[in-house]
């Protein structure tokens, strides 16, 4: 996602992840194949985190890096910086992770992230390329869209939704942690979750970090199947209430076979007296299927406008703040969005491609991503501390456990 103001995870990035994850949580029926797929993925991620040399190298693996830490990565003869891992399963719950393995050694799971220093005018950047290969099976993008279509049928019918609340560990967890509400407004069904004192009591670190981020931000995100605009979802927040809006009209094929999806975001962030507004940031997703192969692509395609106004800490003029950062605030935001949406090297901005291929013995998955980031980043809102990160981790771990219970076969 976008790294505008933080050395780690920005408010915007956390909000985006929270929105998408809340929708994507499977809570309708058990699925042994998907349970094995996501359990394998989860066990691998735990092994990667537990074996990482340090947090900086771990974040670099996933595309978050700056030039002060270049000595921690391997430098290639071409002058690039890279970090590779290979992993193989030792048991259903344990993976052996080899950091920077020898070249030409094959593993069931391989990940390679490369940072290539470049210059844009006089501004130092990295081209970031990441490639991931895995060979476990059980999930295709079409499985998610099938779930989304089924979930739409449930959310628009009050009786079906009430039955789901009684049977789904996922939904019970969310409604035990937040205040949940479902209502019909102007031919739309709206499902909302609100941070409350109960959220704070159960997950204080998560409440502080993500709840505080919601208070500082206003989101309005529309997700539309461009081939059938009636198929749409809206995500928005009012303070600490995050809402998901669906058409109330039942549809047989709601997002069931979308070739092109457009996600349009309007984002406003208010922090320390500074207001950041990004209007109509558009992301496009496409899905194609052929002979056991599914290809999912995503990229930012446009942004209409961006603006920073206000005074840092309410009394220091932004001109004075500009003096202490690499370029003025408006230019910094404009540059960040240029990198995100358009890029500077003729390769476009942030984009990815994922392929899922059925084989005689299972499935092979390839994910490739590309981005351009600034080598020096300015943190207007400050970096999160380890306690904040731990608090978020505890919430998402508990939520993940509830989701896995819904997928797990019970026979």
DOTOR-92961 format. One record per residue (C-alpha): x, y, z; residue in three letters; residue number from 1. Coordinates in nm, 2 decimals, always signed. Layout:
N
R X Y Z ALA NUM
...
***
This chain:
411
R +0.00 +0.00 +0.00 UNK 1
R +0.11 +0.36 +0.04 UNK 2
R +0.40 +0.48 +0.26 UNK 3
R +0.34 +0.85 +0.28 UNK 4
R +0.43 +0.95 +0.63 UNK 5
R +0.57 +0.66 +0.82 UNK 6
R +0.88 +0.45 +0.84 UNK 7
R +0.67 +0.15 +0.93 UNK 8
R +0.30 +0.11 +0.87 UNK 9
R +0.10 +0.42 +0.81 UNK 10
R -0.25 +0.51 +0.94 UNK 11
R -0.38 +0.48 +0.58 UNK 12
R -0.22 +0.14 +0.54 UNK 13
R -0.36 +0.00 +0.87 UNK 14
R -0.71 +0.13 +0.78 UNK 15
R -0.70 -0.02 +0.44 UNK 16
R -0.59 -0.36 +0.57 UNK 17
R -0.85 -0.35 +0.84 UNK 18
R -1.13 -0.27 +0.59 UNK 19
R -1.03 -0.54 +0.35 UNK 20
R -0.97 -0.80 +0.62 UNK 21
R -1.31 -0.74 +0.78 UNK 22
R -1.48 -0.80 +0.45 UNK 23
R -1.26 -1.10 +0.35 UNK 24
R -1.30 -1.30 +0.67 UNK 25
R -1.47 -1.63 +0.57 UNK 26
R -1.75 -1.71 +0.81 UNK 27
R -2.01 -1.90 +0.61 UNK 28
R -1.91 -2.27 +0.60 UNK 29
R -1.63 -2.51 +0.66 UNK 30
R -1.38 -2.57 +0.38 UNK 31
R -1.12 -2.84 +0.45 UNK 32
R -0.91 -2.74 +0.14 UNK 33
R -0.90 -2.37 +0.23 UNK 34
R -0.84 -2.46 +0.60 UNK 35
R -0.52 -2.65 +0.50 UNK 36
R -0.41 -2.37 +0.26 UNK 37
R -0.44 -2.09 +0.52 UNK 38
R -0.31 -2.30 +0.81 UNK 39
R +0.00 -2.38 +0.60 UNK 40
R +0.03 -2.01 +0.52 UNK 41
R -0.01 -1.91 +0.88 UNK 42
R +0.25 -2.16 +1.01 UNK 43
R +0.50 -2.05 +0.75 UNK 44
R +0.45 -1.68 +0.84 UNK 45
R +0.51 -1.76 +1.21 UNK 46
R +0.83 -1.95 +1.12 UNK 47
R +0.95 -1.66 +0.91 UNK 48
R +0.89 -1.41 +1.19 UNK 49
R +1.04 -1.63 +1.45 UNK 50
R +1.36 -1.69 +1.25 UNK 51
R +1.42 -1.34 +1.12 UNK 52
R +1.76 -1.19 +1.21 UNK 53
R +1.59 -0.87 +1.32 UNK 54
R +1.27 -0.66 +1.27 UNK 55
R +1.44 -0.44 +1.01 UNK 56
R +1.53 -0.74 +0.78 UNK 57
R +1.18 -0.88 +0.83 UNK 58
R +1.02 -0.56 +0.72 UNK 59
R +1.26 -0.54 +0.42 UNK 60
R +1.14 -0.88 +0.31 UNK 61
R +0.80 -0.74 +0.27 UNK 62
R +0.90 -0.42 +0.09 UNK 63
R +0.95 -0.17 +0.37 UNK 64
R +1.31 -0.04 +0.38 UNK 65
R +1.52 +0.28 +0.38 UNK 66
R +1.89 +0.35 +0.30 UNK 67
R +2.01 +0.38 +0.66 UNK 68
R +1.98 +0.00 +0.68 UNK 69
R +2.15 -0.10 +0.36 UNK 70
R +2.44 -0.26 +0.54 UNK 71
R +2.19 -0.52 +0.68 UNK 72
R +2.11 -0.66 +0.33 UNK 73
R +2.32 -0.85 +0.08 UNK 74
R +2.46 -0.63 -0.20 UNK 75
R +2.48 -0.77 -0.55 UNK 76
R +2.75 -0.71 -0.81 UNK 77
R +2.51 -0.47 -0.99 UNK 78
R +2.48 -0.26 -0.68 UNK 79
R +2.13 -0.37 -0.57 UNK 80
R +2.03 -0.48 -0.22 UNK 81
R +1.84 -0.81 -0.18 UNK 82
R +1.69 -1.04 +0.07 UNK 83
R +1.60 -1.40 -0.01 UNK 84
R +1.44 -1.69 +0.18 UNK 85
R +1.38 -2.05 +0.11 UNK 86
R +1.15 -2.27 +0.33 UNK 87
R +1.05 -2.63 +0.35 UNK 88
R +0.80 -2.79 +0.59 UNK 89
R +0.94 -3.01 +0.87 UNK 90
R +0.59 -3.09 +1.01 UNK 91
R +0.24 -2.96 +0.97 UNK 92
R +0.32 -2.67 +1.21 UNK 93
R +0.69 -2.61 +1.15 UNK 94
R +0.89 -2.48 +0.86 UNK 95
R +1.26 -2.46 +0.83 UNK 96
R +1.35 -2.12 +0.69 UNK 97
R +1.69 -2.05 +0.52 UNK 98
R +1.77 -1.68 +0.50 UNK 99
R +1.97 -1.59 +0.19 UNK 100
R +2.02 -1.95 +0.08 UNK 101
R +2.28 -2.06 -0.18 UNK 102
R +2.18 -1.98 -0.54 UNK 103
R +2.02 -2.25 -0.76 UNK 104
R +1.88 -2.44 -0.45 UNK 105
R +1.51 -2.51 -0.49 UNK 106
R +1.26 -2.49 -0.20 UNK 107
R +0.88 -2.55 -0.18 UNK 108
R +0.85 -2.18 -0.07 UNK 109
R +1.08 -1.91 -0.21 UNK 110
R +1.07 -1.53 -0.17 UNK 111
R +1.31 -1.27 -0.31 UNK 112
R +1.29 -0.89 -0.26 UNK 113
R +1.53 -0.66 -0.45 UNK 114
R +1.59 -0.29 -0.39 UNK 115
R +1.75 -0.12 -0.69 UNK 116
R +1.88 +0.23 -0.62 UNK 117
R +1.77 +0.49 -0.88 UNK 118
R +1.75 +0.86 -0.90 UNK 119
R +1.44 +1.06 -1.01 UNK 120
R +1.57 +1.41 -1.09 UNK 121
R +1.77 +1.46 -0.77 UNK 122
R +1.56 +1.24 -0.55 UNK 123
R +1.70 +0.91 -0.44 UNK 124
R +1.45 +0.61 -0.49 UNK 125
R +1.44 +0.24 -0.48 UNK 126
R +1.28 +0.02 -0.74 UNK 127
R +1.13 -0.27 -0.53 UNK 128
R +1.06 -0.60 -0.69 UNK 129
R +0.93 -0.90 -0.50 UNK 130
R +0.88 -1.25 -0.62 UNK 131
R +0.72 -1.53 -0.42 UNK 132
R +0.66 -1.90 -0.52 UNK 133
R +0.47 -2.16 -0.32 UNK 134
R +0.33 -2.50 -0.40 UNK 135
R +0.06 -2.57 -0.15 UNK 136
R -0.30 -2.60 -0.27 UNK 137
R -0.66 -2.53 -0.16 UNK 138
R -0.73 -2.17 -0.26 UNK 139
R -0.80 -1.97 -0.58 UNK 140
R -0.92 -1.61 -0.62 UNK 141
R -1.25 -1.75 -0.75 UNK 142
R -1.30 -1.92 -0.41 UNK 143
R -1.31 -1.58 -0.24 UNK 144
R -1.55 -1.43 -0.49 UNK 145
R -1.78 -1.73 -0.45 UNK 146
R -1.77 -1.66 -0.07 UNK 147
R -1.85 -1.29 -0.13 UNK 148
R -2.15 -1.37 -0.35 UNK 149
R -2.28 -1.61 -0.08 UNK 150
R -2.22 -1.36 +0.19 UNK 151
R -2.42 -1.10 +0.00 UNK 152
R -2.72 -1.33 +0.00 UNK 153
R -2.68 -1.37 +0.38 UNK 154
R -2.62 -1.01 +0.47 UNK 155
R -2.93 -0.88 +0.29 UNK 156
R -3.16 -1.13 +0.46 UNK 157
R -3.21 -1.05 +0.82 UNK 158
R -3.31 -1.41 +0.92 UNK 159
R -3.01 -1.56 +0.74 UNK 160
R -2.78 -1.31 +0.90 UNK 161
R -2.92 -1.38 +1.25 UNK 162
R -2.86 -1.75 +1.20 UNK 163
R -2.51 -1.68 +1.08 UNK 164
R -2.43 -1.49 +1.40 UNK 165
R -2.53 -1.79 +1.60 UNK 166
R -2.32 -2.04 +1.40 UNK 167
R -2.01 -1.84 +1.30 UNK 168
R -1.71 -1.82 +1.53 UNK 169
R -1.58 -1.53 +1.31 UNK 170
R -1.89 -1.32 +1.34 UNK 171
R -1.93 -1.40 +1.71 UNK 172
R -1.57 -1.29 +1.77 UNK 173
R -1.62 -0.96 +1.59 UNK 174
R -1.95 -0.89 +1.77 UNK 175
R -1.80 -0.98 +2.11 UNK 176
R -1.51 -0.74 +2.04 UNK 177
R -1.70 -0.46 +1.88 UNK 178
R -2.05 -0.32 +1.88 UNK 179
R -2.21 -0.48 +1.57 UNK 180
R -2.51 -0.33 +1.39 UNK 181
R -2.70 -0.43 +1.08 UNK 182
R -2.97 -0.21 +0.92 UNK 183
R -3.13 -0.12 +0.59 UNK 184
R -3.10 +0.23 +0.46 UNK 185
R -3.23 +0.35 +0.12 UNK 186
R -3.22 +0.01 -0.05 UNK 187
R -2.89 -0.07 +0.10 UNK 188
R -2.79 -0.30 +0.38 UNK 189
R -2.52 -0.16 +0.61 UNK 190
R -2.31 -0.37 +0.86 UNK 191
R -2.11 -0.17 +1.11 UNK 192
R -1.85 -0.24 +1.38 UNK 193
R -1.78 +0.02 +1.65 UNK 194
R -1.48 +0.04 +1.88 UNK 195
R -1.61 +0.05 +2.24 UNK 196
R -1.48 +0.03 +2.60 UNK 197
R -1.52 -0.35 +2.56 UNK 198
R -1.28 -0.34 +2.27 UNK 199
R -1.04 -0.14 +2.48 UNK 200
R -1.07 -0.39 +2.77 UNK 201
R -1.01 -0.70 +2.55 UNK 202
R -0.74 -0.56 +2.32 UNK 203
R -0.60 -0.23 +2.47 UNK 204
R -0.31 -0.20 +2.23 UNK 205
R -0.53 -0.26 +1.92 UNK 206
R -0.79 -0.01 +2.05 UNK 207
R -0.52 +0.25 +2.10 UNK 208
R -0.35 +0.20 +1.76 UNK 209
R -0.63 +0.12 +1.52 UNK 210
R -0.91 +0.29 +1.71 UNK 211
R -0.70 +0.60 +1.73 UNK 212
R -0.63 +0.58 +1.36 UNK 213
R -1.00 +0.57 +1.28 UNK 214
R -1.05 +0.88 +1.49 UNK 215
R -0.80 +1.07 +1.28 UNK 216
R -0.93 +0.96 +0.95 UNK 217
R -1.23 +0.97 +0.72 UNK 218
R -1.26 +0.69 +0.47 UNK 219
R -1.50 +0.66 +0.18 UNK 220
R -1.41 +0.36 -0.05 UNK 221
R -1.63 +0.22 -0.33 UNK 222
R -1.57 -0.12 -0.48 UNK 223
R -1.74 -0.17 -0.81 UNK 224
R -1.76 -0.45 -1.07 UNK 225
R -1.72 -0.24 -1.38 UNK 226
R -1.91 -0.49 -1.60 UNK 227
R -2.22 -0.46 -1.37 UNK 228
R -2.21 -0.14 -1.16 UNK 229
R -2.51 -0.27 -0.96 UNK 230
R -2.25 -0.50 -0.79 UNK 231
R -2.09 -0.26 -0.55 UNK 232
R -1.97 -0.23 -0.19 UNK 233
R -1.90 +0.09 +0.00 UNK 234
R -1.67 +0.11 +0.30 UNK 235
R -1.68 +0.43 +0.52 UNK 236
R -1.62 +0.54 +0.87 UNK 237
R -1.76 +0.79 +1.11 UNK 238
R -1.51 +0.83 +1.40 UNK 239
R -1.46 +0.48 +1.54 UNK 240
R -1.75 +0.32 +1.35 UNK 241
R -1.65 +0.13 +1.04 UNK 242
R -1.94 +0.04 +0.80 UNK 243
R -1.98 -0.18 +0.50 UNK 244
R -2.27 -0.11 +0.26 UNK 245
R -2.42 -0.36 +0.02 UNK 246
R -2.71 -0.34 -0.22 UNK 247
R -3.02 -0.48 -0.06 UNK 248
R -3.15 -0.63 -0.38 UNK 249
R -3.05 -1.01 -0.39 UNK 250
R -2.83 -1.09 -0.68 UNK 251
R -2.76 -1.44 -0.81 UNK 252
R -2.40 -1.35 -0.92 UNK 253
R -2.29 -1.07 -0.69 UNK 254
R -1.92 -1.04 -0.77 UNK 255
R -1.92 -1.40 -0.87 UNK 256
R -1.73 -1.36 -1.19 UNK 257
R -1.57 -1.01 -1.20 UNK 258
R -1.33 -0.95 -1.48 UNK 259
R -1.25 -0.59 -1.37 UNK 260
R -1.30 -0.43 -1.03 UNK 261
R -1.24 -0.06 -0.95 UNK 262
R -1.17 +0.05 -0.60 UNK 263
R -1.20 +0.43 -0.56 UNK 264
R -1.09 +0.59 -0.23 UNK 265
R -1.14 +0.93 -0.08 UNK 266
R -0.91 +0.97 +0.23 UNK 267
R -0.88 +1.24 +0.48 UNK 268
R -0.64 +1.23 +0.77 UNK 269
R -0.62 +1.49 +1.05 UNK 270
R -0.32 +1.47 +1.28 UNK 271
R -0.13 +1.72 +1.49 UNK 272
R -0.31 +2.01 +1.32 UNK 273
R -0.23 +1.89 +0.97 UNK 274
R -0.51 +1.78 +0.73 UNK 275
R -0.42 +1.55 +0.44 UNK 276
R -0.68 +1.49 +0.17 UNK 277
R -0.65 +1.25 -0.12 UNK 278
R -0.94 +1.25 -0.37 UNK 279
R -1.04 +0.96 -0.60 UNK 280
R -0.74 +0.73 -0.57 UNK 281
R -0.83 +0.45 -0.81 UNK 282
R -0.70 +0.09 -0.79 UNK 283
R -0.80 -0.16 -1.05 UNK 284
R -0.82 -0.54 -1.01 UNK 285
R -0.87 -0.79 -1.29 UNK 286
R -0.93 -1.17 -1.28 UNK 287
R -0.89 -1.42 -1.56 UNK 288
R -0.95 -1.79 -1.56 UNK 289
R -0.84 -2.05 -1.82 UNK 290
R -0.78 -2.43 -1.80 UNK 291
R -0.69 -2.46 -1.43 UNK 292
R -0.50 -2.13 -1.43 UNK 293
R -0.63 -1.81 -1.25 UNK 294
R -0.45 -1.48 -1.28 UNK 295
R -0.52 -1.19 -1.05 UNK 296
R -0.37 -0.85 -1.13 UNK 297
R -0.39 -0.52 -0.94 UNK 298
R -0.25 -0.17 -0.99 UNK 299
R -0.31 +0.19 -0.90 UNK 300
R -0.43 +0.38 -1.21 UNK 301
R -0.51 +0.74 -1.12 UNK 302
R -0.55 +1.00 -0.85 UNK 303
R -0.76 +1.31 -0.90 UNK 304
R -0.61 +1.55 -0.64 UNK 305
R -0.42 +1.57 -0.31 UNK 306
R -0.37 +1.85 -0.06 UNK 307
R -0.21 +1.92 +0.28 UNK 308
R -0.33 +2.22 +0.49 UNK 309
R -0.32 +2.33 +0.85 UNK 310
R -0.05 +2.40 +1.10 UNK 311
R +0.17 +2.13 +1.26 UNK 312
R +0.08 +2.11 +1.63 UNK 313
R -0.18 +2.39 +1.55 UNK 314
R +0.06 +2.68 +1.60 UNK 315
R +0.37 +2.61 +1.39 UNK 316
R +0.32 +2.73 +1.03 UNK 317
R +0.36 +2.45 +0.77 UNK 318
R +0.63 +2.66 +0.60 UNK 319
R +0.85 +2.62 +0.91 UNK 320
R +0.78 +2.24 +0.91 UNK 321
R +0.88 +2.23 +0.55 UNK 322
R +1.22 +2.36 +0.64 UNK 323
R +1.29 +2.05 +0.85 UNK 324
R +1.18 +1.78 +0.60 UNK 325
R +1.31 +1.66 +0.25 UNK 326
R +1.10 +1.91 +0.04 UNK 327
R +0.78 +2.08 +0.14 UNK 328
R +0.48 +1.88 +0.26 UNK 329
R +0.27 +1.93 -0.05 UNK 330
R +0.55 +1.83 -0.27 UNK 331
R +0.63 +1.53 -0.06 UNK 332
R +0.27 +1.41 -0.08 UNK 333
R +0.26 +1.47 -0.46 UNK 334
R +0.59 +1.28 -0.50 UNK 335
R +0.46 +0.99 -0.29 UNK 336
R +0.14 +0.96 -0.50 UNK 337
R +0.33 +0.99 -0.82 UNK 338
R +0.54 +0.69 -0.72 UNK 339
R +0.23 +0.50 -0.60 UNK 340
R +0.02 +0.56 -0.91 UNK 341
R +0.24 +0.63 -1.21 UNK 342
R +0.60 +0.55 -1.12 UNK 343
R +0.90 +0.72 -1.28 UNK 344
R +1.08 +0.44 -1.48 UNK 345
R +0.82 +0.35 -1.74 UNK 346
R +0.70 +0.05 -1.54 UNK 347
R +0.40 +0.21 -1.38 UNK 348
R +0.34 +0.26 -1.01 UNK 349
R +0.26 -0.01 -0.74 UNK 350
R +0.12 -0.32 -0.91 UNK 351
R +0.12 -0.70 -0.87 UNK 352
R +0.03 -1.02 -1.06 UNK 353
R -0.06 -1.35 -0.89 UNK 354
R -0.11 -1.68 -1.07 UNK 355
R -0.26 -1.99 -0.93 UNK 356
R -0.20 -2.31 -1.14 UNK 357
R -0.35 -2.65 -1.08 UNK 358
R -0.11 -2.94 -1.14 UNK 359
R -0.13 -3.31 -1.14 UNK 360
R +0.00 -3.32 -0.78 UNK 361
R -0.15 -3.00 -0.64 UNK 362
R -0.10 -2.63 -0.71 UNK 363
R +0.17 -2.38 -0.78 UNK 364
R +0.13 -2.01 -0.69 UNK 365
R +0.35 -1.72 -0.81 UNK 366
R +0.32 -1.36 -0.69 UNK 367
R +0.52 -1.07 -0.84 UNK 368
R +0.50 -0.71 -0.73 UNK 369
R +0.67 -0.38 -0.82 UNK 370
R +0.69 -0.05 -0.65 UNK 371
R +0.90 +0.26 -0.63 UNK 372
R +0.97 +0.42 -0.29 UNK 373
R +1.18 +0.70 -0.15 UNK 374
R +1.51 +0.60 +0.00 UNK 375
R +1.46 +0.86 +0.27 UNK 376
R +1.12 +0.89 +0.43 UNK 377
R +0.97 +1.15 +0.66 UNK 378
R +0.74 +1.04 +0.95 UNK 379
R +0.50 +1.32 +1.02 UNK 380
R +0.27 +1.11 +1.25 UNK 381
R +0.55 +0.92 +1.42 UNK 382
R +0.64 +0.55 +1.42 UNK 383
R +0.45 +0.30 +1.62 UNK 384
R +0.63 +0.14 +1.92 UNK 385
R +0.67 -0.23 +1.99 UNK 386
R +0.38 -0.23 +2.24 UNK 387
R +0.14 -0.10 +1.97 UNK 388
R +0.26 -0.36 +1.73 UNK 389
R +0.21 -0.63 +1.99 UNK 390
R -0.14 -0.51 +2.07 UNK 391
R -0.24 -0.53 +1.70 UNK 392
R -0.08 -0.88 +1.67 UNK 393
R -0.28 -1.01 +1.97 UNK 394
R -0.61 -0.89 +1.81 UNK 395
R -0.54 -1.03 +1.46 UNK 396
R -0.41 -1.36 +1.61 UNK 397
R -0.73 -1.41 +1.81 UNK 398
R -0.95 -1.31 +1.51 UNK 399
R -0.75 -1.54 +1.28 UNK 400
R -0.82 -1.83 +1.52 UNK 401
R -1.19 -1.76 +1.51 UNK 402
R -1.19 -1.76 +1.12 UNK 403
R -0.99 -2.08 +1.11 UNK 404
R -1.25 -2.25 +1.33 UNK 405
R -1.52 -2.17 +1.07 UNK 406
R -1.31 -2.32 +0.79 UNK 407
R -1.19 -2.63 +0.99 UNK 408
R -1.38 -2.95 +0.92 UNK 409
R -1.56 -3.08 +1.23 UNK 410
R -1.61 -3.45 +1.13 UNK 411
***
